């Protein structure tokens, strides 16, 4: 058997370093992608979605913080 080198023993001296480099590059990229995904998921859980100015105005009116006239005026101002 060709000096105990096996079937792929002839290719190892020439391309072994390439496969090792590819393996480590993929492993490192996978770890970075996992960290980025986990960090993005954690930050999106704690931050509520941004509301528009009109939504905030409607909520204030619904809670009774502002009167109808003030609501209508601010709504007109926002639509300009």
Secondary structure as the mmCIF struct_conf table of DSSP 4:
data_model
#
loop_
_struct_conf.conf_type_id
_struct_conf.id
_struct_conf.beg_label_comp_id
_struct_conf.beg_label_asym_id
_struct_conf.beg_label_seq_id
_struct_conf.end_label_comp_id
_struct_conf.end_label_asym_id
_struct_conf.end_label_seq_id
HELX_RH_3T_P HELX_RH_3T_P1 UNK A 2 UNK A 4
TURN_TY1_P TURN_TY1_P1 UNK A 5 UNK A 5
BEND BEND1 UNK A 7 UNK A 8
HELX_RH_AL_P HELX_RH_AL_P1 UNK A 9 UNK A 46
BEND BEND2 UNK A 47 UNK A 47
HELX_LH_PP_P HELX_LH_PP_P1 UNK A 48 UNK A 52
HELX_RH_AL_P HELX_RH_AL_P2 UNK A 53 UNK A 63
TURN_TY1_P TURN_TY1_P2 UNK A 64 UNK A 64
BEND BEND3 UNK A 65 UNK A 66
HELX_RH_AL_P HELX_RH_AL_P3 UNK A 68 UNK A 79
#
